[in-house]
Amino acid sequence: MKNKYHHDRWADRHVIHMEPEVMDKFSADDSLFASQATDRNQVVSNALDTLPNKRYQQLLDGLYRRHLSPQMMAEEMEVTLPNFYNLHRRALAALKAHMPAQKEE
């Protein structure tokens, strides 16, 4: 039999208690982060569009812009799925190397 006076200390662990003015500031910060994410997406998109390796461009475009599955991309590129995953790893490394250096804040 369960004790009816038992308190579950984990029951409300996800409840956030904030004053309204603090919550408003937090919401304003969210819009700042959203604009930073949009700027970052544009940088990634520009880097992808200017990747020298067109095969890497095709692979990343299919996965991340057209939202195709790895299997569909492998078929489109006429490679085996294990080879596709190797190409994907190399394409991400090439994209990272091709992106402009980030400023340290």
Secondary structure as UniProt FT lines:
FT   TURN            4..5
FT   TURN            9..14
FT   HELIX           20..49
FT   HELIX           54..60
FT   HELIX           61..65
FT   HELIX           70..77
FT   HELIX           81..98
//
